[in-house]
Amino acid sequence: MTASRATLPDALPANLRCPECTSAFHFVPSPSQPLADGTFGVLSCGEHTFPVIDSIPVLRSGRIDVQDHLTGRADVAGPSVEELLYRVRVDPLEALVTLLAFPPSLPFDLERRPGLRLPLTKGPVARLTAHKRRRLVRGMLRRLGEQCAQDWLDLSYLRSRNVDRELHPYFLNRFGQPRYLASLSLTSILEEDPLPVLDVACGFGHVMHHLAIRSRPLSTIGVDRNFFQLWVARRFIVPGGHYVCADVSRPLPFTDDSFSASLCTDAFHLLDDKQTCFDEMRRCARDRTVVVDRVGNQMVEPHDGERELDPTGYVGLARDTPWRMVSQTELVEGYLRCHGPQLARQRDVDEFSEQKWLSLVITDNTALFRDYGRFERMPHSEGPLGINPIYRTMSSPDGLRLVFEFPSTWYAFENAESLSYHATAIRLTADEFETVHSGKRTARTDELVEKYVLVGMPQRYTRPPVPEQAS
């Protein structure tokens, strides 16, 4: 049974169904709608009820924690679905605040000192700091039009407790990373289609952004267990997308064959129940077209978590569906030579035993299995252009220098290939810098795009760079 558009507002996906019983949903709006361009209310199939918070259905059970990407443990305890249902009926804005207000970080690096940390994380002091964080978040929500994604990334990854700070550059600098170039290459095989693409474990929606602004655009629906990431994507990165907060290791809340393809990027190897997720992605997609991008090979160290499979294990998930496998190294090398993936030949899985990062395409539409030629336009140059945030902006006597700099040792290890295609430093006059930052094309635009100093990014992604004084 499918939900009809008449029962769901335009802010919600038309192909939703209850993840528990597969019945159609009916939507009841909250008595008040605190944000002009957000939808709050309750979805019900008659048996099961779920909250909708700022146009994002929360189709989960239990607590909506912020979970560690590798282990799945709860880094930040969240509210229960029952609490969210109560709040969305009484004070819907508070339901949103509860999901966005992470516990603030402690001063003077006290988080590393257990004896001093405990009094500040329990009891009245903890309640006071939590109240101040909720008040701060409410104030930020009143000024959404003045903000960008980076403001919320900074708050949640640099100014919050129990959250890995390495995630900040991992997400902020995504638009120039090798893994992103590989994703751009692989998703170039997806043709324009009236049906949307399902992006499973979509995170902040970086790939969704590209699919929405490329010359052959595709609409997308992103699903992830992390509400905060979905909300930032919805508000700042892909405002035109649809989003659902759900557990992707359980049955997906969508009708059969309602997507042109299912996609999962840089997350599938971390999932508990890969077979269920894979089968669900096939069920939702026409022609059983599934693109699983960047999964870790268990045969190659270091391991990215404890749930990686070997190449044979990943191929086995496809069951009887035709498949092709390709490595991230091949995708990036091909991208830098300006051509798409080479998928004509099905290769033996043993060829991938020494490759750490793998991608898998499965489909009954075997016309997709071909060698893709030269890009008409480099995918990272499509859409609004912005200064790649990996570059530090330094003042110099004759203008400004944009300097490539890894933000950490871990980041450098993860993204070492970046050195092969990024310019190490670029000089710009003050006028050139202002023109480039404003998004206007100049005589140097093509050069800066070719050197990955300018990359396609959402318009409200980063704050304006502030030049630093050279030491």
C-alpha positions in Angstrom: 0.0 0.0 0.0 1.5 3.4 -0.9 0.9 6.8 0.5 -0.9 9.2 -1.8 0.4 12.7 -2.4 -3.0 14.0 -1.1 -2.2 12.7 2.4 1.4 14.1 2.6 2.6 17.7 2.3 5.0 18.6 -0.5 7.8 18.9 2.1 7.8 15.1 2.6 8.7 12.4 0.1 5.6 11.0 -1.8 6.9 7.4 -1.7 7.1 7.1 2.1 5.6 4.1 3.9 5.7 2.8 7.4 8.9 0.9 8.1 7.2 -1.3 10.6 4.1 -2.5 8.6 4.6 -1.0 5.1 1.2 0.9 5.4 0.5 4.3 4.0 1.0 7.4 6.2 -1.4 10.2 7.1 0.1 13.5 8.2 -1.3 15.7 11.0 0.5 19.1 11.3 1.6 20.5 14.7 -0.8 23.2 16.1 2.0 25.8 15.4 4.6 25.9 12.7 7.6 27.8 14.3 9.7 28.1 11.1 8.2 29.7 8.0 9.8 27.2 5.6 9.7 24.1 7.8 7.0 21.5 8.4 6.3 20.0 11.9 3.8 17.4 12.7 3.1 13.7 13.1 3.0 10.8 10.6 0.7 7.9 11.5 -0.3 4.7 9.6 -3.0 3.9 12.2 -0.7 1.6 14.2 2.6 3.4 14.4 3.3 7.1 14.9 6.4 9.2 14.2 7.4 12.8 14.5 8.2 15.2 11.6 10.7 17.9 12.7 11.5 20.7 10.3 10.4 18.7 7.3 12.4 15.6 8.3 10.4 12.5 9.3 12.1 10.7 12.2 11.2 7.0 11.4 13.1 5.4 14.2 12.4 3.8 17.6 14.1 4.2 20.9 16.5 7.1 21.4 17.8 9.4 18.7 21.4 9.5 19.8 24.4 10.9 18.0 26.3 7.8 17.2 30.0 7.2 16.5 30.6 6.6 12.8 32.9 3.6 13.3 31.5 1.8 16.3 27.8 2.9 16.4 28.1 3.7 20.1 26.2 6.7 21.4 28.5 9.8 21.6 25.7 12.2 22.6 22.5 10.9 24.2 19.4 12.1 22.4 15.7 12.3 23.2 13.4 9.3 22.7 10.9 9.2 19.9 8.1 9.4 22.5 9.6 12.6 23.9 9.8 14.1 20.4 6.2 13.1 19.7 5.1 15.0 22.8 7.2 18.0 22.0 6.2 18.2 18.4 2.6 18.4 19.5 3.2 21.0 22.3 6.3 23.0 21.4 7.6 21.9 18.0 10.6 24.2 18.0 11.8 22.7 21.3 11.7 19.3 19.6 14.2 20.6 17.0 16.4 22.3 19.6 16.6 19.1 21.6 18.1 17.3 18.6 20.6 20.1 17.8 21.8 21.2 21.2 24.8 18.9 21.9 26.5 19.2 25.4 29.1 22.1 25.2 32.8 21.3 25.5 34.6 22.0 28.7 37.1 24.8 29.1 40.9 24.4 29.6 40.9 20.9 28.1 39.2 19.5 31.2 37.6 16.7 29.3 41.0 14.9 29.5 41.1 15.2 33.3 38.5 12.8 34.8 38.8 14.1 38.3 37.9 17.7 37.3 35.5 16.7 34.5 33.0 14.8 36.6 31.6 17.8 38.6 31.1 19.7 35.3 29.2 17.0 33.5 26.8 15.9 36.2 24.3 17.7 38.5 23.4 21.4 38.5 26.4 22.6 36.5 25.6 20.2 33.7 22.0 21.3 33.7 23.0 25.0 33.6 25.4 24.5 30.6 22.8 22.4 28.8 20.2 25.2 29.3 22.7 27.7 27.9 23.4 25.5 24.9 19.6 25.2 24.1 19.2 28.9 24.5 22.2 29.5 22.1 20.6 27.1 19.5 17.2 28.8 19.8 19.0 32.1 19.0 20.8 30.6 16.0 17.5 29.3 14.7 16.1 32.8 14.7 18.9 33.9 12.4 19.0 31.0 10.0 19.1 33.4 7.0 22.4 34.8 8.2 24.2 31.5 8.6 26.0 28.8 6.7 26.8 25.1 7.2 30.2 25.9 8.7 28.5 27.7 11.6 26.7 24.5 12.6 29.7 22.3 11.9 31.8 24.5 14.2 29.2 24.4 17.0 28.7 20.7 16.9 32.2 19.4 16.2 34.5 22.1 17.7 32.4 23.4 20.6 30.7 20.2 21.9 31.6 17.4 24.3 32.2 13.7 23.3 32.3 14.4 19.6 35.4 13.6 17.6 36.9 16.9 16.4 38.6 15.1 13.4 35.1 14.9 11.9 35.1 18.7 11.4 37.7 18.8 8.6 36.6 15.4 7.3 33.2 16.9 6.5 34.1 20.6 5.9 36.8 19.8 3.3 34.8 17.0 1.5 34.4 18.9 -1.8 38.1 18.5 -2.7 38.9 15.1 -1.2 40.0 12.1 -3.3 37.0 10.1 -2.1 34.7 12.9 -3.4 36.3 12.9 -6.8 35.8 9.1 -7.0 32.1 9.7 -6.1 31.8 12.3 -8.8 33.2 9.8 -11.3 31.0 6.9 -10.3 27.8 8.9 -10.1 28.4 10.2 -13.6 26.9 7.0 -14.9 23.5 7.9 -13.4 21.4 9.4 -16.3 18.8 12.1 -16.0 15.5 10.6 -14.8 12.1 11.7 -13.4 12.5 9.3 -10.5 14.7 10.5 -7.6 18.0 8.8 -6.4 18.0 7.3 -2.9 21.2 8.3 -1.0 21.6 5.9 1.9 23.7 7.1 4.9 23.8 10.5 3.0 25.4 12.4 5.9 25.6 16.1 5.1 24.5 15.5 1.5 27.7 16.4 -0.3 26.9 13.9 -3.2 23.3 15.0 -3.2 24.4 18.6 -3.8 26.4 17.6 -6.9 23.5 15.5 -8.3 21.2 18.5 -7.8 23.4 21.1 -9.6 25.1 19.1 -12.3 24.2 19.7 -16.0 22.0 16.5 -15.9 20.4 17.1 -12.5 18.7 14.4 -10.4 16.4 14.9 -7.5 17.4 13.0 -4.3 16.1 11.7 -1.1 18.7 11.3 1.7 18.3 8.9 4.6 20.6 8.7 7.6 20.4 7.8 11.3 22.0 11.1 12.3 19.4 13.9 12.5 21.9 16.7 12.9 23.6 15.9 9.6 20.3 15.6 7.7 19.1 18.9 9.1 22.3 20.8 8.1 22.0 19.2 4.6 18.4 20.3 4.4 19.0 23.9 5.5 22.3 24.7 3.9 23.7 22.1 1.5 20.7 20.7 -0.6 17.7 22.8 0.5 15.7 21.3 -2.4 16.2 17.7 -1.3 14.0 15.4 0.9 15.4 13.8 4.0 14.4 10.9 6.3 15.9 10.0 9.6 15.9 6.2 9.8 18.1 3.2 10.6 19.5 2.0 7.2 20.2 -1.5 8.6 16.4 -2.1 8.9 13.7 -2.1 6.2 13.7 1.2 4.4 10.6 3.3 4.6 10.0 3.6 0.8 7.8 1.9 -1.7 9.1 -0.6 -4.2 10.9 0.6 -7.4 10.3 4.2 -6.5 13.9 5.4 -7.2 15.9 5.5 -10.4 18.9 4.1 -8.3 20.1 3.6 -4.8 23.4 5.0 -3.7 25.6 4.7 -0.6 28.9 6.5 -0.3 31.7 6.0 2.2 29.5 4.3 4.8 28.3 0.9 3.7 31.2 -1.0 5.2 30.4 0.4 8.6 26.8 -1.0 8.7 25.8 -3.9 11.0 23.4 -5.8 8.6 24.8 -5.2 5.2 22.7 -7.9 3.5 19.4 -6.3 4.7 20.5 -2.9 3.6 21.7 -4.1 0.2 18.5 -6.0 -0.4 16.4 -3.0 0.6 18.4 -0.7 -1.7 17.7 -3.1 -4.6 14.0 -3.4 -3.7 13.5 0.4 -3.8 15.4 0.9 -7.1 14.1 0.3 -10.6 16.2 -2.3 -12.4 17.7 -3.1 -9.0 20.4 -0.4 -9.7 22.6 0.0 -6.6 25.8 2.0 -6.4 27.9 1.3 -3.3 30.8 3.7 -3.3 34.0 3.5 -1.2 33.9 0.4 1.0 36.9 -0.8 3.0 38.6 -4.0 2.0 39.2 -6.3 5.0 42.2 -7.8 3.4 44.1 -4.4 3.6 45.1 -2.6 6.8 44.5 -0.3 8.5 40.9 -1.3 9.0 38.1 1.3 9.0 36.1 -0.2 11.8 35.4 -3.8 12.5 32.8 -4.6 9.9 34.7 -4.5 6.6 34.3 -7.4 4.1 36.7 -8.7 1.5 36.0 -8.2 -2.2 34.3 -11.6 -2.5 32.1 -10.7 0.5 30.8 -7.5 -1.1 30.1 -9.1 -4.4 28.2 -11.9 -2.6 25.7 -9.3 -1.4 24.6 -8.8 -5.0 23.2 -12.3 -5.1 22.0 -12.9 -8.7 22.3 -9.3 -9.9 25.0 -8.4 -12.5 27.9 -6.4 -11.0 31.0 -4.5 -11.6 33.8 -3.6 -9.2 36.3 -0.8 -9.4 38.9 0.7 -7.0 39.0 4.2 -5.7 42.5 4.5 -7.0 41.3 3.8 -10.5 38.4 6.2 -10.2 40.6 9.0 -9.1 43.3 8.4 -11.6 40.6 8.3 -14.4 39.0 11.4 -13.0 42.3 13.3 -13.1 42.6 12.2 -16.8 39.0 13.7 -17.3 37.1 10.5 -18.0 34.5 8.4 -16.2 34.6 4.8 -14.8 35.6 1.8 -16.9 32.8 -0.7 -16.3 32.6 -2.7 -19.6 34.5 -5.7 -18.3 33.6 -7.8 -15.2 36.9 -8.4 -13.5 37.8 -11.2 -11.1 37.6 -10.2 -7.5 41.1 -11.4 -6.9 42.3 -8.3 -8.9 41.1 -6.2 -5.9 42.8 -8.1 -3.1 45.4 -5.3 -2.5 43.2 -2.3 -3.1 41.9 -0.7 0.2 38.9 1.2 -1.2 36.4 -0.5 -3.5 33.2 0.5 -5.3 30.5 -1.8 -6.6 27.8 -1.2 -9.2 24.9 -3.7 -9.6 22.0 -3.5 -12.0 19.7 -5.4 -14.3 20.2 -2.6 -16.8 23.5 -3.8 -18.2 23.6 -0.9 -20.6 25.3 0.9 -17.7 28.2 -1.5 -17.9 30.4 0.3 -20.4 33.6 2.4 -20.4 32.7 6.0 -19.9 34.6 8.5 -21.9 35.7 12.1 -21.5 33.7 14.4 -19.2 32.0 17.2 -21.1 32.8 19.3 -18.1 34.8 18.4 -15.0 32.1 17.5 -12.4 33.9 19.4 -9.6 33.5 22.6 -11.6 29.7 22.4 -11.9 27.4 24.7 -9.9 28.4 27.6 -7.7 32.1 27.9 -7.3 33.8 28.6 -3.9 37.3 28.7 -2.5 38.2 25.2 -1.3 38.2 25.5 2.5 41.4 23.4 2.7 43.3 26.5 1.7 44.4 29.0 4.3 44.2 32.6 3.2 47.4 34.5 4.1 48.1 38.2 3.6 51.2 39.2 1.6 52.7 42.5 0.5 51.3 42.2 -3.0 47.8 40.7 -2.1 46.9 37.3 -0.8 48.3 33.8 -0.8 46.0 30.7 -0.7 48.1 28.0 0.9 47.2 24.3 0.9 47.6 22.8 4.4 46.5 19.5 5.9 44.5 20.2 9.1 45.9 17.2 10.9 48.2 14.2 10.6 45.2 11.8 10.4 43.6 13.9 7.7 46.9 13.9 5.8 47.1 10.1 6.0 43.5 9.7 4.8 43.8 12.2 1.9 47.4 11.9 0.8 46.3 11.7 -2.8 45.2 15.4 -2.6 48.9 16.4 -3.0 48.9 15.1 -6.6 46.3 17.5 -7.9 46.0 20.5 -5.5 48.1 23.6 -6.0 50.4 24.1 -3.0 49.9 27.9 -3.1 48.3 30.5 -5.3 48.8 34.2 -5.3 45.8 36.5 -5.9 45.5 40.3 -5.8 43.0 41.7 -3.4 40.6 42.5 -6.3 41.0 39.0 -7.7 40.3 37.4 -4.3 37.1 39.5 -3.8 35.9 38.7 -7.3 36.6 35.0 -6.9 35.0 34.8 -3.5 31.9 36.5 -4.7 31.4 33.7 -7.2 32.1 35.8 -10.3 34.1 34.2 -13.1 37.4 35.9 -13.9 40.2 35.3 -16.4 41.8 33.0 -13.8 38.7 30.9 -13.0 39.7 28.0 -15.3 43.2 27.9 -13.8 41.9 27.9 -10.2 39.3 25.1 -11.0 42.0 23.0 -12.7 44.2 23.3 -9.5 41.2 22.6 -7.2 41.5 26.0 -5.5 37.9 26.6 -6.7 35.4 23.8 -6.4 31.7 23.5 -6.8 30.1 24.1 -3.4 26.7 25.2 -2.0 26.4 29.0 -1.8 25.8 28.8 2.0 28.5 26.3 2.9 31.5 28.3 4.4 32.0 31.7 6.0 34.1 34.2 4.0 37.8 33.5 4.4 39.5 35.9 6.8 43.1 36.6 5.7 45.8 35.7 8.3 49.0 37.7 8.7 52.0 35.7 7.5 54.4 34.9 10.3 
